[in-house]
Amino acid sequence: WVNLENLADSSEAIVLVGETLNLISKGKYLPATHQVKKNQIRRPSIVYQLRAEPDCLIEYRGTQMTIEEWMQIQKAQRQSVNG
């Protein structure tokens, strides 16, 4: 693990990309695996969850499918898919 807060100063923001942006960018932006540890210092945090509609069509590994179908594949393959 890398402590990103040690790499950024107070004028910079840390942006973690999720599954949906990974899909719509066709893999250009990779989703971040991360953990949040309890911290004694307060810091601002903004969460914006971009979710596609379940019937939205995507292309995944050369196959066209809905987001709902893709989520089912992901849930079968791993324990967590960002919520």
DSSP file with accessible surface (Angstrom, degrees, kcal/mol):
  #  RESIDUE AA STRUCTURE BP1 BP2  ACC     N-H-->O    O-->H-N    N-H-->O    O-->H-N    TCO  KAPPA ALPHA  PHI   PSI    X-CA   Y-CA   Z-CA
    1    1 A W              0   0  201      0, 0.0     2,-0.5     0, 0.0    33,-0.1   0.000 360.0 360.0 360.0 147.3    0.0    0.0    0.0
    2    2 A V        -     0   0  104      3,-0.0     2,-1.2     5,-0.0     3,-0.1  -0.947 360.0-132.9-115.9 130.7    1.1    3.6   -0.7
    3    3 A N    >   -     0   0   90     -2,-0.5     3,-1.0     1,-0.2     4,-0.5  -0.693  23.4-173.6 -82.6  97.7    0.1    6.4    1.6
    4    4 A L  G >> S+     0   0   75     -2,-1.2     3,-1.3     1,-0.2     4,-1.0   0.812  76.8  66.3 -64.9 -30.5   -1.1    8.9   -0.9
    5    5 A E  G 34 S+     0   0   74      1,-0.3     3,-0.3     2,-0.2    -1,-0.2   0.824  97.1  55.7 -64.2 -27.1   -1.6   11.7    1.6
    6    6 A N  G <4 S+     0   0  129     -3,-1.0    -1,-0.3     1,-0.2    -2,-0.2   0.705 108.0  49.8 -74.3 -19.2    2.1   11.7    2.2
    7    7 A L  T <4 S+     0   0  126     -3,-1.3     2,-0.3    -4,-0.5    -1,-0.2   0.615 104.9  65.2 -92.6 -16.3    2.7   12.4   -1.5
    8    8 A A  S  < S-     0   0   31     -4,-1.0     2,-0.2    -3,-0.3     6,-0.0  -0.820  70.1-142.0-110.0 148.2    0.2   15.2   -1.9
    9    9 A D    >   -     0   0   91     -2,-0.3     3,-2.0     4,-0.1    -2,-0.1  -0.496  40.4 -90.5 -97.7 178.6    0.3   18.7   -0.4
   10   10 A S  T 3  S+     0   0  133      1,-0.3    -1,-0.0    -2,-0.2    -2,-0.0   0.642 123.2  58.8 -68.0 -12.4   -2.7   20.6    0.9
   11   11 A S  T 3  S+     0   0  101      2,-0.0    -1,-0.3     0, 0.0     2,-0.3   0.461  96.0  79.2 -93.3  -0.3   -3.4   22.3   -2.5
   12   12 A E    <   -     0   0  113     -3,-2.0     2,-0.4     2,-0.0    -4,-0.1  -0.734  66.4-143.9-109.3 156.0   -3.8   18.9   -4.3
   13   13 A A        -     0   0   88     -2,-0.3     2,-0.5     2,-0.0    -4,-0.1  -0.904   8.2-140.2-116.3 147.4   -6.7   16.5   -4.6
   14   14 A I        -     0   0   80     -2,-0.4     2,-0.5    -6,-0.0    -9,-0.0  -0.936  20.0-167.1-105.9 123.0   -6.6   12.7   -4.7
   15   15 A V        -     0   0  121     -2,-0.5     2,-0.5     2,-0.0    -2,-0.0  -0.958   4.5-161.3-116.3 122.6   -9.1   11.3   -7.1
   16   16 A L        -     0   0   82     -2,-0.5     2,-0.3    16,-0.1    -2,-0.0  -0.905  13.2-143.0-104.7 126.9   -9.9    7.6   -7.1
   17   17 A V        -     0   0   31     -2,-0.5    15,-2.7    13,-0.4     2,-0.1  -0.660  16.4-155.5 -89.5 142.7  -11.6    6.2  -10.2
   18   18 A G     >  -     0   0   26     -2,-0.3     4,-1.7    13,-0.2     5,-0.1  -0.334  34.6 -81.8-108.1-170.2  -14.2    3.5   -9.9
   19   19 A E  H  > S+     0   0   17      1,-0.2     4,-2.2     2,-0.2     5,-0.1   0.864 119.9  54.6 -63.0 -41.7  -15.7    0.7  -12.1
   20   20 A T  H  > S+     0   0   16     30,-0.3     4,-2.6     1,-0.2     5,-0.2   0.942 109.3  46.2 -65.6 -44.7  -18.1    2.9  -14.2
   21   21 A L  H  > S+     0   0   63      1,-0.2     4,-1.8     2,-0.2     8,-0.3   0.880 110.2  56.1 -65.5 -33.4  -15.4    5.3  -15.3
   22   22 A N  H  <>S+     0   0   29     -4,-1.7     5,-2.8     2,-0.2     6,-0.3   0.938 110.7  44.9 -60.6 -43.6  -13.2    2.4  -16.1
   23   23 A L  H ><5S+     0   0   19     -4,-2.2     3,-1.5     1,-0.2    -2,-0.2   0.943 114.0  45.7 -67.5 -48.4  -15.9    0.9  -18.4
   24   24 A I  H 3<5S+     0   0  105     -4,-2.6    -1,-0.2     1,-0.3    -2,-0.2   0.747 113.3  50.6 -73.6 -18.4  -16.9    4.1  -20.2
   25   25 A S  T ><5S-     0   0   27     -4,-1.8     3,-1.3    -5,-0.2    -1,-0.3   0.375 111.4-123.3 -92.9   5.1  -13.2    5.0  -20.8
   26   26 A K  T < 5S-     0   0  172     -3,-1.5    -3,-0.2     1,-0.3    -2,-0.1   0.890  74.4 -46.1  52.7  42.9  -12.6    1.5  -22.2
   27   27 A G  T 3 <S+     0   0   34     -5,-2.8    -1,-0.3     2,-0.3    -4,-0.1   0.434 108.5 119.0  87.1  -0.3   -9.9    0.8  -19.6
   28   28 A K  S <  S+     0   0  157     -3,-1.3     2,-0.5    -6,-0.3    -2,-0.1   0.906  80.3  42.7 -64.0 -39.6   -8.0    4.1  -20.0
   29   29 A Y  S    S-     0   0  112     -8,-0.3    -2,-0.3    -7,-0.2    -4,-0.2  -0.942  85.8-147.9-108.8 122.1   -8.7    4.9  -16.3
   30   30 A L        -     0   0  129     -2,-0.5   -13,-0.4     1,-0.1     2,-0.1  -0.681  21.0-109.8 -92.1 141.0   -8.3    1.9  -14.0
   31   31 A P        -     0   0   36      0, 0.0     2,-0.5     0, 0.0   -13,-0.2  -0.388  35.8-119.8 -67.7 144.4  -10.4    1.5  -10.8
   32   32 A A        -     0   0   30    -15,-2.7     2,-0.6    -2,-0.1   -13,-0.1  -0.728  11.8-150.4 -91.2 128.7   -8.5    2.1   -7.6
   33   33 A T        +     0   0  125     -2,-0.5     2,-0.3   -15,-0.1   -15,-0.0  -0.861  39.6 157.6 -88.4 124.9   -8.2   -0.6   -5.0
   34   34 A H        -     0   0   99     -2,-0.6     2,-0.3   -33,-0.1   -18,-0.0  -0.957  35.5-150.2-147.8 163.6   -8.0    1.2   -1.7
   35   35 A Q        -     0   0   93     -2,-0.3     2,-0.6     2,-0.0    -2,-0.0  -0.982  15.1-141.1-134.2 148.2   -8.4    1.1    2.0
   36   36 A V        -     0   0  108     -2,-0.3     2,-0.3     3,-0.0    -2,-0.0  -0.954  17.5-161.5-112.4 121.0   -9.3    3.9    4.4
   37   37 A K        -     0   0  150     -2,-0.6     2,-0.1     1,-0.1    -2,-0.0  -0.767  31.3 -97.0-100.5 149.3   -7.5    3.9    7.8
   38   38 A K        -     0   0  205     -2,-0.3     2,-0.4     2,-0.0    -1,-0.1  -0.398  45.6-162.7 -62.7 136.2   -8.7    5.8   10.8
   39   39 A N        -     0   0   72      1,-0.1     4,-0.1    -2,-0.1    -1,-0.0  -0.970  26.0-147.9-128.7 139.8   -6.9    9.1   11.0
   40   40 A Q  S    S+     0   0  183     -2,-0.4     2,-0.5     2,-0.1    -1,-0.1   0.749  84.5  75.0 -75.0 -24.3   -6.4   11.5   14.0
   41   41 A I  S    S-     0   0  125      1,-0.0     2,-0.2     0, 0.0    -2,-0.1  -0.770  83.9-128.0 -94.8 130.0   -6.3   14.5   11.6
   42   42 A R        +     0   0  240     -2,-0.5    -2,-0.1     0, 0.0    -1,-0.0  -0.509  33.0 175.8 -72.8 142.7   -9.6   15.7   10.1
   43   43 A R        -     0   0  107     -2,-0.2     2,-0.1    -4,-0.1    -4,-0.0  -0.995  33.2-102.2-146.9 147.5   -9.5   16.1    6.3
   44   44 A P        -     0   0  127      0, 0.0     2,-0.4     0, 0.0     0, 0.0  -0.410  36.8-175.1 -70.5 146.5  -12.2   17.0    3.7
   45   45 A S        -     0   0   92     -2,-0.1     2,-0.4     2,-0.0    -2,-0.0  -0.979   8.7-172.7-144.7 129.4  -13.6   14.2    1.7
   46   46 A I        -     0   0  161     -2,-0.4     2,-0.5     2,-0.0     0, 0.0  -0.990   6.9-163.4-123.6 129.0  -16.1   14.4   -1.2
   47   47 A V        +     0   0  111     -2,-0.4     2,-0.5     2,-0.0    -2,-0.0  -0.953   9.1 179.1-115.1 126.9  -17.7   11.3   -2.7
   48   48 A Y        -     0   0  190     -2,-0.5     2,-0.7     2,-0.0    -2,-0.0  -0.976  12.8-159.3-125.1 113.3  -19.3   11.3   -6.1
   49   49 A Q        -     0   0  131     -2,-0.5     2,-0.6     2,-0.0    -2,-0.0  -0.859   2.1-163.7 -99.3 113.4  -20.7    8.0   -7.2
   50   50 A L        +     0   0   73     -2,-0.7     2,-0.4     2,-0.0   -30,-0.3  -0.854  15.9 174.5 -93.9 117.4  -21.2    7.7  -11.0
   51   51 A R        -     0   0  116     -2,-0.6     2,-0.1   -31,-0.1    -2,-0.0  -0.993  23.9-136.4-127.3 131.6  -23.5    4.8  -11.7
   52   52 A A        -     0   0   29     -2,-0.4   -32,-0.0     1,-0.1    -2,-0.0  -0.485  37.2 -93.4 -78.2 154.1  -24.8    3.9  -15.1
   53   53 A E    >   -     0   0  134     -2,-0.1     3,-2.1     1,-0.1    14,-0.4  -0.392  37.6-114.5 -63.6 145.4  -28.5    2.8  -15.5
   54   54 A P  T 3  S+     0   0   66      0, 0.0    14,-2.3     0, 0.0    15,-0.3   0.816 115.9  49.0 -55.0 -31.1  -28.9   -1.0  -15.3
   55   55 A D  T 3  S+     0   0  121     11,-0.2     2,-0.1    12,-0.2    -2,-0.1   0.407  80.8 125.6 -93.3   6.3  -30.0   -1.2  -18.9
   56   56 A C    <   -     0   0   51     -3,-2.1    11,-1.5     1,-0.1     2,-0.4  -0.413  61.2-126.8 -64.0 132.1  -27.2    0.9  -20.3
   57   57 A L  E     +A   66   0A 104      9,-0.2     2,-0.3    -2,-0.1     9,-0.2  -0.680  35.5 168.8 -86.8 134.6  -25.3   -1.0  -23.0
   58   58 A I  E     -A   65   0A  19      7,-3.1     7,-2.5    -2,-0.4     2,-0.5  -0.879  33.7-121.9-133.0 166.2  -21.5   -1.4  -22.8
   59   59 A E  E     +A   64   0A 126     -2,-0.3     2,-0.5     5,-0.2     5,-0.2  -0.970  30.4 179.4-111.7 124.9  -18.9   -3.4  -24.5
   60   60 A Y  E >   -A   63   0A  39      3,-3.0     3,-1.7    -2,-0.5    -2,-0.0  -0.977  69.2 -21.4-130.2 116.0  -16.9   -5.7  -22.3
   61   61 A R  T 3  S-     0   0  193     -2,-0.5    -1,-0.1     1,-0.3     3,-0.1   0.887 128.7 -48.3  52.1  44.2  -14.1   -7.9  -23.7
   62   62 A G  T 3  S+     0   0   60      1,-0.2     2,-0.4     0, 0.0    -1,-0.3   0.485 119.0 106.2  81.1   3.8  -15.6   -7.7  -27.1
   63   63 A T  E <   -A   60   0A  79     -3,-1.7    -3,-3.0     2,-0.0     2,-0.4  -0.954  65.0-134.3-120.5 132.7  -19.2   -8.5  -26.0
   64   64 A Q  E     +A   59   0A 140     -2,-0.4     2,-0.3    -5,-0.2    -5,-0.2  -0.698  42.7 145.4 -83.7 132.6  -22.1   -6.1  -25.8
   65   65 A M  E     -A   58   0A  20     -7,-2.5    -7,-3.1    -2,-0.4     2,-0.2  -0.954  47.1 -93.4-154.6 170.3  -24.1   -6.4  -22.6
   66   66 A T  E  >  -A   57   0A  28     -2,-0.3     4,-2.4    -9,-0.2    -9,-0.2  -0.501  36.0-113.2 -85.6 161.1  -26.0   -4.3  -20.1
   67   67 A I  H  > S+     0   0   18    -11,-1.5     4,-2.9   -14,-0.4     5,-0.2   0.894 119.4  57.1 -58.3 -39.2  -24.5   -2.9  -16.9
   68   68 A E  H  > S+     0   0  115    -14,-2.3     4,-1.9     2,-0.2    -1,-0.2   0.927 107.7  46.1 -61.0 -43.0  -26.7   -5.2  -15.0
   69   69 A E  H  > S+     0   0  103    -15,-0.3     4,-1.9     2,-0.2    -1,-0.2   0.923 112.6  50.9 -64.8 -41.4  -25.3   -8.3  -16.8
   70   70 A W  H  X S+     0   0    6     -4,-2.4     4,-2.6     1,-0.2    -2,-0.2   0.915 107.7  52.7 -62.3 -42.6  -21.8   -7.0  -16.3
   71   71 A M  H  X S+     0   0   47     -4,-2.9     4,-2.9     1,-0.2     5,-0.2   0.894 106.5  53.4 -61.1 -39.3  -22.4   -6.5  -12.6
   72   72 A Q  H  X S+     0   0  111     -4,-1.9     4,-1.7     2,-0.2    -1,-0.2   0.916 109.5  48.3 -62.4 -40.8  -23.6  -10.1  -12.3
   73   73 A I  H  X S+     0   0   60     -4,-1.9     4,-1.3     2,-0.2    -2,-0.2   0.939 113.3  47.7 -62.6 -45.8  -20.4  -11.3  -13.9
   74   74 A Q  H  X S+     0   0    9     -4,-2.6     4,-1.8     1,-0.2     3,-0.4   0.917 109.7  51.6 -64.1 -42.7  -18.3   -9.1  -11.6
   75   75 A K  H  < S+     0   0  124     -4,-2.9    -1,-0.2     1,-0.2    -2,-0.2   0.859 109.3  51.4 -63.7 -32.8  -20.1  -10.3   -8.4
   76   76 A A  H  < S+     0   0   91     -4,-1.7    -1,-0.2    -5,-0.2    -2,-0.2   0.802 113.9  44.8 -72.8 -26.3  -19.6  -13.9   -9.4
   77   77 A Q  H  < S+     0   0  120     -4,-1.3     2,-0.3    -3,-0.4    -2,-0.2   0.697 121.5  16.9 -92.5 -23.7  -15.8  -13.3   -9.9
   78   78 A R     <  -     0   0   95     -4,-1.8    -1,-0.1    -5,-0.1     3,-0.1  -0.966  69.5-115.6-148.6 167.7  -15.0  -11.2   -6.8
   79   79 A Q  S    S+     0   0  204     -2,-0.3     2,-0.4     1,-0.1    -1,-0.1   0.790  93.7  30.4 -77.8 -31.2  -16.3  -10.3   -3.4
   80   80 A S        -     0   0   83     -6,-0.1     2,-0.2     2,-0.0    -1,-0.1  -0.993  45.1-177.2-136.9 136.7  -16.8   -6.5   -3.8
   81   81 A V  S    S-     0   0   10     -2,-0.4    -6,-0.1    -3,-0.1    -7,-0.0  -0.614  73.1 -74.1-126.7  69.1  -17.7   -4.3   -6.8
   82   82 A N              0   0   57      1,-0.2    -2,-0.0    -2,-0.2   -63,-0.0   0.871 360.0 360.0  44.5  51.1  -17.5   -0.8   -5.2
   83   83 A G              0   0  104      0, 0.0    -1,-0.2     0, 0.0    -3,-0.0   0.376 360.0 360.0 101.5 360.0  -20.7   -1.1   -3.2
